[in-house]
């Protein structure tokens, strides 16, 4: 049996011992919002969070990541992976990590990402509070999260812990766990199912229907209407758990002998994202209008990657909707309207 139970009264001690032995990253309060950050004492962990400002992918794929330091003809890697326990990840963010794993593994594996990813342990947690822009219950319903090592669910009197992998089972030594009873497993299953009915937003169609119909709306005049208020700020890209585009730059020191190569998150809503250099100092932007950039983002989330990923490249977290100053990034009203045409 791989399902266990730990009492509320023993949970703090469990966290404390785990923190003493490992680097633990989990959801913490930051003013009125939540962030994934290092947990240094048990009371910092907030499993009652709704959604974090940035997704947990930042642990493996930081917003700014130094890759290589160079000095003349010599270079040394900046990637020094540290074994980390990522604790308290909602299922939609686990699904997003699964997608990023797949995309960074294929063809030419990106070890700048994978080095950090493979030395980490991911423990999911049930959703106790639902974000006001979430729609995770109606997107990618056929895609199950699979890249985690354990999953913890809050029930009356404590937590049910499902130890999925050897990494997940290794955490049992830090707490006073007992085998979960059938009643406790039933309560945990009910808690995880009931939260799906609490999403404030909902897509009206299934993922494959959406993929086909939205792709067929490529030339729709509605894209211009949808994007009229877009500031091209890229906020929707930068908070998205499934966006993985980046820019690479070599930053030279004043001696012109040493420097560092680093990559930073990039986004298709930014005006220069699609700008290419041409001969003679010329350049060409093949998505120079707001409408074309807005359309590309929606197409990427609903259609372009569906066959590769087995579902949409969106997990319904609602971060994009919450981050958009113009309040136009929410894919739900856009997709639902396109589906009505």
DRENDO-415615 format. One line per 10 residues: their letters; for each residue x, z, y of N, C-alpha, C. Coordinates in steps of 0.1 Angstrom, whole numbers, padded with zeros to 4 digits, m for minus. Example, Ala and Ser with C-alpha at 12.3 -4.5 7.8 and 13.67 -1.06 7.14 Angstrom:
# residues 2
AS = 0132/0078/m0057/0123/0078/m0045/0132/0078/m0033; 0128/0071/m0022/0137/0071/m0011/0129/0079/0000
# end
This chain:
# residues 341
XXXXXXXXXX = 0008/0000/m0012/0000/0000/0000/0009/0000/0012; 0006/m0009/0022/0014/m0010/0034/0007/m0005/0047; m0005/0001/0045/m0012/0006/0057/m0011/0022/0057; m0007/0027/0068/m0005/0041/0070/m0012/0047/0081; m0012/0060/0082/m0019/0067/0093/m0010/0078/0098; m0011/0079/0112/m0003/0090/0118/m0012/0097/0128; m0012/0110/0129/m0021/0117/0137/m0017/0116/0152; m0027/0118/0161/m0024/0118/0175/m0013/0129/0178; m0014/0140/0172/m0005/0151/0174/0009/0148/0170; 0011/0139/0161/0024/0135/0156/0030/0123/0162
XXXXXXXXXX = 0022/0116/0170/0026/0103/0175/0037/0104/0186; 0036/0114/0194/0047/0116/0204/0060/0118/0198; 0060/0126/0188/0073/0129/0181/0078/0116/0174; 0069/0108/0168/0073/0096/0163/0080/0087/0173; 0074/0085/0185/0080/0077/0195/0093/0083/0200; 0094/0096/0201/0106/0102/0206/0118/0099/0196; 0116/0100/0183/0126/0098/0174/0130/0083/0174; 0120/0074/0175/0123/0060/0175/0132/0057/0188; 0128/0063/0199/0135/0060/0212/0150/0065/0211; 0152/0076/0204/0165/0082/0202/0174/0072/0194
XXXXXXXXXX = 0168/0066/0185/0176/0057/0175/0177/0043/0180; 0168/0038/0188/0168/0024/0191/0164/0021/0206; 0168/0010/0211/0162/0005/0224/0148/0001/0221; 0139/0007/0228/0124/0004/0227/0119/m0002/0240; 0112/m0013/0239/0106/m0020/0250/0091/m0020/0248; 0083/m0016/0258/0069/m0016/0256/0062/m0016/0269; 0048/m0016/0269/0041/m0016/0282/0042/m0003/0289; 0045/m0004/0302/0046/0007/0311/0037/0004/0324; 0033/0015/0330/0025/0013/0343/0035/0010/0354; 0031/0001/0363/0038/m0003/0375/0028/m0004/0386
XXXXXXXXXX = 0026/0007/0394/0016/0008/0404/0002/0006/0397; m0005/m0004/0400/m0019/m0006/0394/m0018/m0016/0383; m0006/m0021/0379/m0005/m0031/0368/0004/m0025/0357; 0007/m0034/0348/0016/m0030/0337/0027/m0040/0335; 0038/m0036/0330/0049/m0044/0327/0056/m0040/0313; 0062/m0050/0307/0070/m0046/0295/0084/m0042/0301; 0088/m0030/0297/0101/m0025/0302/0106/m0015/0291; 0118/m0011/0293/0124/m0001/0283/0117/0012/0284; 0113/0018/0273/0106/0030/0272/0117/0041/0269; 0119/0050/0279/0129/0060/0277/0124/0074/0274
XXXXXXXXXX = 0111/0076/0275/0104/0088/0270/0090/0084/0266; 0085/0091/0256/0072/0088/0249/0060/0086/0259; 0060/0095/0270/0048/0094/0279/0048/0081/0287; 0059/0074/0287/0060/0061/0295/0051/0050/0288; 0050/0051/0275/0043/0040/0268/0028/0041/0270; 0022/0029/0275/0008/0028/0278/0001/0018/0269; m0003/0022/0257/m0010/0013/0248/m0024/0010/0252; m0029/0017/0263/m0042/0014/0268/m0042/0003/0279; m0031/m0004/0280/m0030/m0014/0291/m0039/m0026/0288; m0043/m0033/0299/m0051/m0045/0297/m0042/m0058/0295
XXXXXXXXXX = m0033/m0060/0304/m0024/m0072/0303/m0012/m0068/0311; 0000/m0073/0308/0012/m0071/0316/0013/m0083/0326; 0021/m0080/0337/0023/m0090/0347/0030/m0102/0341; 0041/m0100/0334/0048/m0111/0327/0047/m0108/0312; 0047/m0119/0304/0046/m0118/0290/0059/m0112/0284; 0058/m0107/0271/0070/m0101/0265/0080/m0112/0261; 0077/m0125/0262/0088/m0135/0259/0100/m0132/0268; 0099/m0125/0279/0110/m0123/0288/0121/m0115/0282; 0118/m0108/0271/0128/m0101/0264/0138/m0110/0257; 0133/m0121/0252/0141/m0131/0244/0146/m0143/0253
XXXXXXXXXX = 0138/m0145/0263/0139/m0157/0272/0138/m0152/0286; 0148/m0146/0292/0146/m0139/0305/0144/m0150/0316; 0137/m0145/0327/0135/m0155/0339/0148/m0161/0344; 0159/m0153/0344/0172/m0158/0347/0182/m0153/0336; 0188/m0163/0330/0197/m0159/0318/0210/m0166/0320; 0221/m0158/0320/0234/m0163/0320/0238/m0168/0306; 0243/m0180/0305/0246/m0186/0292/0261/m0186/0289; 0269/m0191/0298/0283/m0192/0296/0291/m0189/0309; 0301/m0181/0307/0311/m0180/0318/0323/m0188/0316; 0328/m0195/0326/0339/m0204/0324/0350/m0201/0334
XXXXXXXXXX = 0363/m0204/0330/0375/m0202/0338/0384/m0213/0334; 0385/m0223/0343/0393/m0235/0340/0387/m0242/0327; 0396/m0243/0317/0392/m0250/0305/0386/m0240/0294; 0385/m0227/0298/0381/m0217/0288/0366/m0213/0292; 0359/m0210/0281/0345/m0205/0283/0342/m0194/0273; 0333/m0186/0277/0329/m0175/0268/0314/m0173/0269; 0307/m0170/0258/0293/m0168/0258/0289/m0156/0265; 0277/m0156/0272/0271/m0145/0278/0260/m0138/0270; 0258/m0144/0258/0247/m0140/0250/0252/m0129/0241; 0247/m0116/0243/0251/m0105/0235/0239/m0098/0230
XXXXXXXXXX = 0233/m0102/0219/0220/m0097/0215/0221/m0082/0211; 0210/m0075/0215/0209/m0061/0212/0197/m0058/0204; 0198/m0052/0193/0187/m0048/0184/0176/m0040/0192; 0164/m0046/0193/0154/m0040/0202/0141/m0039/0194; 0133/m0028/0197/0120/m0027/0191/0110/m0031/0203; 0103/m0041/0201/0093/m0045/0211/0079/m0040/0206; 0075/m0029/0213/0064/m0021/0207/0051/m0023/0216; 0040/m0025/0209/0027/m0025/0217/0023/m0039/0222; 0025/m0049/0214/0022/m0063/0219/0008/m0067/0214; 0000/m0071/0223/m0013/m0076/0220/m0013/m0089/0211
XXXXXXXXXX = m0023/m0091/0203/m0022/m0102/0194/m0020/m0116/0200; m0026/m0118/0212/m0025/m0131/0219/m0010/m0133/0223; m0003/m0123/0227/0011/m0125/0231/0020/m0127/0218; 0016/m0121/0207/0023/m0124/0194/0021/m0139/0191; 0009/m0144/0193/0007/m0158/0190/0016/m0167/0199; 0017/m0163/0212/0025/m0170/0221/0040/m0170/0217; 0045/m0158/0212/0059/m0157/0207/0060/m0166/0195; 0050/m0167/0186/0051/m0176/0175/0053/m0190/0179; 0046/m0194/0189/0047/m0208/0194/0061/m0211/0200; 0066/m0201/0208/0079/m0203/0213/0090/m0203/0203
XXXXXXXXXX = 0088/m0195/0192/0098/m0195/0181/0098/m0209/0175; 0087/m0215/0172/0086/m0228/0166/0093/m0238/0175; 0090/m0238/0188/0095/m0248/0197/0110/m0247/0199; 0115/m0235/0199/0129/m0232/0201/0137/m0233/0188; 0131/m0234/0177/0138/m0236/0164/0139/m0251/0160; 0130/m0259/0164/0130/m0273/0159/0141/m0281/0164; 0145/m0291/0157/0155/m0301/0160/0169/m0295/0163; 0171/m0291/0175/0184/m0284/0178/0180/m0269/0182; 0181/m0260/0173/0178/m0246/0176/0184/m0241/0188; 0177/m0234/0196/0182/m0228/0209/0186/m0213/0206
XXXXXXXXXX = 0199/m0212/0203/0204/m0199/0199/0205/m0189/0211; 0204/m0194/0223/0204/m0185/0234/0191/m0177/0234; 0180/m0183/0228/0168/m0176/0226/0168/m0169/0213; 0171/m0176/0202/0170/m0171/0189/0179/m0159/0186; 0190/m0158/0193/0199/m0147/0190/0193/m0134/0194; 0185/m0134/0205/0178/m0122/0210/0165/m0120/0201; 0159/m0130/0198/0146/m0130/0190/0149/m0124/0176; 0159/m0129/0169/0160/m0125/0155/0165/m0111/0153; 0171/m0105/0163/0176/m0091/0161/0165/m0081/0166; 0154/m0086/0169/0143/m0077/0174/0132/m0074/0164
XXXXXXXXXX = 0126/m0063/0166/0114/m0059/0157/0102/m0059/0166; 0091/m0066/0162/0079/m0067/0170/0068/m0059/0164; 0062/m0050/0171/0051/m0042/0166/0039/m0045/0175; 0029/m0050/0170/0017/m0053/0177/0008/m0041/0179; m0002/m0041/0188/m0011/m0030/0190/m0025/m0036/0193; m0035/m0029/0190/m0049/m0033/0193/m0051/m0033/0208; m0061/m0040/0212/m0064/m0041/0227/m0074/m0030/0230; m0070/m0020/0238/m0079/m0009/0241/m0087/m0012/0254; m0082/m0020/0263/m0089/m0024/0275/m0087/m0039/0277; m0097/m0046/0281/m0097/m0061/0282/m0095/m0065/0296
XXXXXXXXXX = m0085/m0074/0299/m0083/m0079/0312/m0095/m0087/0318; m0097/m0086/0331/m0109/m0091/0337/m0109/m0107/0336; m0098/m0114/0334/m0098/m0128/0333/m0095/m0133/0319; m0096/m0125/0309/m0092/m0128/0295/m0103/m0137/0288; m0098/m0146/0279/m0107/m0154/0271/m0101/m0156/0257; m0093/m0146/0253/m0086/m0148/0240/m0095/m0149/0228; m0107/m0145/0229/m0116/m0146/0217/m0121/m0160/0215; m0120/m0169/0224/m0126/m0183/0223/m0116/m0194/0223; m0103/m0191/0223/m0093/m0201/0223/m0084/m0199/0210; m0082/m0210/0203/m0073/m0210/0192/m0078/m0200/0181
XXXXXXXXXX = m0091/m0200/0179/m0096/m0191/0169/m0091/m0192/0155; m0086/m0204/0152/m0081/m0207/0138/m0066/m0203/0137; m0060/m0199/0147/m0045/m0196/0147/m0044/m0181/0146; m0037/m0176/0136/m0035/m0162/0134/m0021/m0158/0138; m0019/m0146/0144/m0006/m0142/0148/0002/m0139/0135; 0015/m0142/0135/0023/m0141/0122/0037/m0136/0124; 0042/m0136/0136/0056/m0133/0138/0060/m0119/0140; 0050/m0110/0138/0053/m0095/0141/0057/m0088/0128; 0062/m0076/0129/0067/m0068/0118/0058/m0057/0115; 0049/m0053/0124/0039/m0043/0121/0028/m0043/0132
XXXXXXXXXX = 0018/m0036/0129/0006/m0036/0138/0000/m0022/0138; m0002/m0017/0150/m0008/m0003/0151/m0021/m0004/0158; m0031/0004/0153/m0044/0004/0159/m0049/0018/0161; m0054/0020/0173/m0059/0033/0177/m0073/0035/0171; m0074/0046/0164/m0087/0050/0159/m0089/0065/0162; m0100/0071/0158/m0103/0085/0161/m0093/0094/0154; m0086/0102/0161/m0077/0112/0155/m0063/0107/0154; m0060/0094/0156/m0047/0089/0154/m0046/0074/0154; m0036/0069/0146/m0033/0054/0146/m0032/0050/0131; m0037/0038/0129/m0035/0031/0116/m0023/0022/0118
XXXXXXXXXX = m0013/0022/0110/m0001/0014/0111/0000/0005/0099; 0000/m0008/0101/0002/m0018/0091/0017/m0023/0091; 0024/m0019/0081/0038/m0023/0080/0039/m0036/0073; 0043/m0047/0080/0042/m0060/0075/0055/m0065/0068; 0066/m0062/0075/0079/m0066/0070/0088/m0054/0067; 0100/m0057/0062/0110/m0046/0060/0113/m0039/0073; 0114/m0047/0084/0117/m0041/0097/0106/m0032/0101; 0094/m0036/0098/0082/m0027/0101/0082/m0014/0093; 0085/m0016/0080/0085/m0004/0071/0097/0006/0075; 0107/0000/0081/0119/0009/0085/0115/0019/0095
XXXXXXXXXX = 0104/0017/0103/0100/0026/0113/0093/0038/0108; 0088/0037/0095/0081/0048/0090/0089/0061/0089; 0102/0060/0088/0111/0071/0087/0111/0080/0100; 0106/0075/0111/0106/0082/0123/0093/0091/0125; 0083/0089/0117/0071/0096/0119/0065/0102/0106; 0055/0111/0108/0048/0118/0097/0036/0109/0093; 0039/0098/0086/0029/0089/0082/0023/0093/0068; 0011/0090/0066/0004/0092/0053/m0003/0079/0050; m0006/0077/0037/m0014/0065/0034/m0027/0065/0041; m0031/0053/0046/m0044/0052/0053/m0055/0052/0043
XXXXXXXXXX = m0066/0059/0046/m0078/0059/0037/m0086/0046/0040; m0095/0044/0030/m0104/0032/0032/m0112/0033/0045; m0117/0046/0048/m0125/0048/0060/m0117/0045/0072; m0104/0049/0072/m0095/0046/0084/m0092/0031/0085; m0091/0024/0074/m0088/0010/0075/m0101/0003/0080; m0113/0007/0076/m0125/0001/0080/m0127/0003/0095; m0123/0015/0100/m0125/0018/0115/m0115/0010/0123; m0103/0008/0118/m0093/0000/0124/m0097/m0015/0125; m0102/m0020/0114/m0107/m0034/0113/m0119/m0036/0123; m0128/m0026/0124/m0139/m0027/0133/m0134/m0027/0148
XXXXXXXXXX = m0124/m0019/0151/m0119/m0018/0165/m0113/m0032/0169; m0106/m0038/0160/m0100/m0051/0163/m0110/m0062/0164; m0121/m0061/0157/m0131/m0072/0157/m0140/m0070/0170; m0143/m0058/0173/m0153/m0055/0184/m0147/m0059/0197; m0134/m0058/0199/m0128/m0062/0212/m0130/m0077/0215; m0131/m0085/0205/m0133/m0099/0207/m0146/m0102/0214; m0156/m0093/0214/m0168/m0096/0221/m0168/m0091/0235; m0157/m0086/0239/m0156/m0080/0253/m0149/m0089/0263; m0145/m0101/0259/m0138/m0110/0268/m0148/m0114/0279; m0144/m0114/0292/m0154/m0117/0303/m0155/m0132/0304
XXXXXXXXXX = m0146/m0140/0299/m0147/m0155/0300/m0147/m0161/0286; m0153/m0173/0285/m0154/m0179/0272/m0154/m0195/0273; m0146/m0201/0264/m0147/m0215/0263/m0159/m0219/0254; m0166/m0229/0258/m0178/m0233/0251/m0177/m0242/0239; m0164/m0247/0237/m0162/m0256/0226/m0150/m0252/0217; m0149/m0257/0205/m0138/m0254/0197/m0125/m0262/0201; m0114/m0257/0197/m0101/m0263/0201/m0099/m0278/0199; m0102/m0282/0187/m0101/m0297/0184/m0110/m0305/0192; m0122/m0301/0195/m0131/m0308/0203/m0125/m0309/0217; m0120/m0298/0222/m0114/m0297/0236/m0102/m0307/0237
XXXXXXXXXX = m0094/m0306/0226/m0082/m0314/0226/m0085/m0329/0228; m0095/m0334/0221/m0098/m0348/0221/m0105/m0352/0234; m0115/m0344/0238/m0123/m0347/0250/m0114/m0346/0263; m0106/m0336/0264/m0098/m0335/0276/m0088/m0346/0277; m0082/m0350/0266/m0072/m0361/0266/m0079/m0374/0271; m0092/m0376/0267/m0099/m0387/0271/m0103/m0387/0286; m0101/m0376/0292/m0104/m0375/0307/m0092/m0376/0315; m0082/m0383/0310/m0069/m0385/0317/m0071/m0391/0331; m0080/m0401/0332/m0082/m0408/0344/m0094/m0403/0352; m0099/m0392/0349/m0111/m0386/0356/m0107/m0383/0371
XXXXXXXXXX = m0116/m0386/0380/m0114/m0383/0394/m0115/m0368/0396; m0120/m0360/0386/m0121/m0346/0388/m0108/m0339/0390; m0097/m0345/0385/m0084/m0338/0387/m0080/m0336/0401; m0084/m0346/0409/m0081/m0344/0424/m0089/m0333/0430; m0102/m0332/0425/m0110/m0321/0430/m0105/m0308/0426; m0101/m0307/0413/m0097/m0294/0408/m0084/m0289/0415; m0076/m0298/0419/m0063/m0294/0425/m0062/m0294/0440; m0073/m0296/0447/m0073/m0297/0461/m0067/m0285/0468; m0069/m0273/0463/m0064/m0260/0469/m0051/m0256/0463; m0045/m0264/0455/m0032/m0260/0448/m0021/m0259/0458
XXXXXXXXXX = m0013/m0248/0458/m0002/m0246/0467/0011/m0251/0460; 0011/m0256/0448/0022/m0260/0440/0033/m0249/0439; 0028/m0236/0438/0037/m0225/0438/0043/m0222/0424; 0036/m0227/0414/0041/m0225/0400/0038/m0211/0395; 0030/m0203/0401/0027/m0190/0396/0021/m0190/0382; 0012/m0200/0380/0005/m0201/0367/0015/m0203/0356; 0025/m0212/0359/0036/m0214/0349/0044/m0202/0346; 0048/m0195/0357/0058/m0184/0355/0052/m0172/0349; 0039/m0170/0348/0033/m0159/0341/0028/m0162/0327; 0029/m0175/0324/0023/m0180/0312/0032/m0176/0300
XXXXXXXXXX = 0026/m0171/0289/0034/m0167/0277/0038/m0179/0269; 0032/m0191/0271/0036/m0202/0262/0044/m0213/0270; 0046/m0211/0283/0054/m0221/0290/0069/m0218/0286; 0077/m0228/0284/0091/m0226/0280/0100/m0235/0287; 0096/m0242/0298/0105/m0251/0305/0115/m0243/0313; 0127/m0248/0315/0138/m0241/0322/0147/m0251/0329; 0154/m0247/0339/0164/m0255/0346/0178/m0248/0343; 0188/m0257/0342/0202/m0252/0340/0211/m0256/0351; 0218/m0246/0356/0227/m0249/0368/0241/m0242/0365; 0252/m0249/0369/0265/m0243/0369/0268/m0238/0383
XXXXXXXXXX = 0270/m0225/0384/0272/m0218/0397/0287/m0215/0398; 0294/m0222/0407/0308/m0221/0409/0312/m0210/0419; 0322/m0202/0416/0327/m0193/0425/0336/m0200/0436; 0339/m0193/0447/0346/m0200/0458/0360/m0205/0454; 0366/m0199/0443/0379/m0204/0439/0378/m0218/0432; 0366/m0222/0429/0364/m0235/0422/0370/m0236/0408; 0373/m0225/0403/0379/m0225/0389/0371/m0217/0380; 0363/m0208/0385/0355/m0199/0376/0340/m0200/0380; 0332/m0196/0371/0317/m0196/0374/0309/m0193/0362; 0296/m0195/0363/0287/m0192/0352/0276/m0203/0351
XXXXXXXXXX = 0273/m0206/0339/0262/m0215/0337/0250/m0206/0333; 0239/m0208/0340/0227/m0200/0338/0214/m0209/0338; 0204/m0204/0331/0191/m0211/0331/0181/m0202/0337; 0171/m0208/0344/0160/m0201/0350/0147/m0208/0346; 0136/m0200/0346/0123/m0205/0343/0120/m0216/0353; 0113/m0226/0348/0109/m0237/0357/0094/m0240/0353; 0087/m0248/0362/0073/m0250/0359/0068/m0264/0364; 0059/m0270/0357/0054/m0283/0360/0045/m0284/0372; 0041/m0273/0377/0033/m0273/0390/0042/m0274/0402; 0055/m0271/0401/0064/m0272/0412/0067/m0286/0416
XXXXXXXXXX = 0067/m0289/0429/0068/m0303/0434/0080/m0310/0429; 0092/m0304/0427/0104/m0311/0423/0106/m0311/0408; 0097/m0305/0400/0099/m0305/0386/0101/m0318/0380; 0094/m0328/0384/0094/m0342/0378/0102/m0351/0387; 0111/m0346/0395/0119/m0355/0403/0132/m0359/0396; 0135/m0371/0395/0147/m0376/0388/0156/m0383/0398; 0169/m0381/0395/0179/m0388/0404/0181/m0402/0399; 0183/m0411/0409/0185/m0425/0406/0199/m0429/0412; 0203/m0441/0409/0216/m0446/0415/0214/m0448/0430; 0226/m0447/0437/0226/m0449/0451/0220/m0438/0459
XXXXXXXXXX = 0219/m0426/0453/0214/m0415/0460/0199/m0414/0461; 0192/m0423/0454/0177/m0423/0454/0172/m0414/0444; 0159/m0411/0445/0152/m0403/0435/0137/m0407/0434; 0132/m0403/0422/0118/m0407/0419/0111/m0395/0413; 0099/m0392/0418/0090/m0382/0413/0079/m0388/0406; 0079/m0387/0393/0068/m0394/0385/0055/m0386/0384; 0055/m0374/0390/0042/m0367/0392/0042/m0361/0406; 0042/m0369/0416/0043/m0364/0429/0030/m0359/0435; 0019/m0361/0429/0006/m0356/0435/0003/m0343/0428; m0005/m0335/0436/m0010/m0322/0430/m0019/m0325/0418
XXXXXXXXXX = m0027/m0335/0419/m0036/m0338/0409/m0029/m0342/0396; m0018/m0349/0396/m0011/m0353/0384/m0004/m0341/0378; 0001/m0332/0386/0007/m0320/0381/m0003/m0310/0375; m0014/m0309/0382/m0025/m0300/0377/m0030/m0305/0363; m0032/m0319/0363/m0037/m0325/0350/m0027/m0323/0339; m0014/m0324/0342/m0004/m0323/0332/m0004/m0309/0326; m0006/m0299/0334/m0006/m0285/0329/m0018/m0283/0319; m0030/m0287/0323/m0041/m0286/0315/m0040/m0294/0302; m0034/m0306/0303/m0032/m0314/0291/m0022/m0307/0282; m0012/m0301/0287/m0002/m0295/0278/m0008/m0283/0271
XXXXXXXXXX = m0017/m0276/0278/m0023/m0264/0272/m0034/m0268/0261; m0041/m0279/0264/m0052/m0282/0255/m0050/m0293/0245; m0041/m0302/0248/m0040/m0315/0240/m0026/m0318/0235; m0017/m0319/0243/m0004/m0325/0240/0003/m0318/0228; 0002/m0305/0227/0010/m0298/0217/0001/m0293/0205; m0012/m0297/0205/m0021/m0292/0195/m0017/m0295/0181; m0013/m0308/0179/m0010/m0312/0165/0003/m0305/0161; 0013/m0304/0170/0025/m0297/0166/0023/m0282/0163; 0016/m0276/0171/0014/m0261/0170/0003/m0257/0160; m0006/m0266/0157/m0017/m0263/0149/m0029/m0256/0157
XXXXXXXXXX = m0028/m0257/0170/m0038/m0251/0178/m0033/m0253/0193; m0041/m0249/0203/m0038/m0251/0217/m0026/m0243/0221; m0019/m0248/0231/m0008/m0240/0237/m0012/m0231/0247; m0023/m0224/0244/m0028/m0214/0253/m0034/m0203/0244; m0032/m0190/0249/m0037/m0179/0240/m0048/m0171/0247; m0052/m0175/0259/m0064/m0168/0265/m0061/m0155/0272; m0048/m0153/0276/m0045/m0140/0282/m0051/m0138/0295; m0053/m0149/0303/m0058/m0148/0316/m0048/m0145/0327; m0035/m0145/0324/m0025/m0142/0334/m0025/m0153/0345; m0027/m0165/0342/m0026/m0176/0351/m0037/m0175/0362
XXXXXXXXXX = m0049/m0171/0357/m0061/m0170/0366/m0058/m0158/0376; m0052/m0147/0371/m0050/m0136/0379/m0039/m0138/0389; m0029/m0147/0386/m0017/m0149/0395/m0020/m0159/0405; m0030/m0167/0404/m0032/m0179/0413/m0038/m0174/0426; m0031/m0176/0437/m0036/m0173/0450/m0048/m0180/0454; m0049/m0193/0450/m0060/m0201/0454/m0072/m0200/0444; m0070/m0192/0433/m0080/m0190/0422/m0085/m0203/0417; m0076/m0212/0413/m0079/m0225/0407/m0072/m0227/0393; m0064/m0217/0389/m0056/m0220/0377/m0063/m0216/0364; m0074/m0209/0365/m0082/m0205/0353/m0086/m0217/0346
XXXXXXXXXX = m0081/m0219/0333/m0085/m0231/0326/m0100/m0231/0321; m0106/m0220/0320/m0119/m0219/0314/m0130/m0228/0322; m0132/m0226/0335/m0142/m0234/0341/m0138/m0249/0342; m0125/m0252/0342/m0121/m0265/0342/m0124/m0272/0329; m0120/m0266/0318/m0123/m0272/0305/m0138/m0273/0302; m0145/m0262/0305/m0159/m0262/0303/m0166/m0274/0310; m0162/m0276/0323/m0168/m0287/0330/m0164/m0301/0325; m0151/m0302/0321/m0147/m0315/0315/m0155/m0318/0302; m0158/m0308/0295/m0165/m0310/0282/m0180/m0314/0285; m0185/m0311/0296/m0199/m0315/0299/m0200/m0329/0303
X = m0189/m0336/0307/m0190/m0350/0311/m0194/m0359/0300
# end
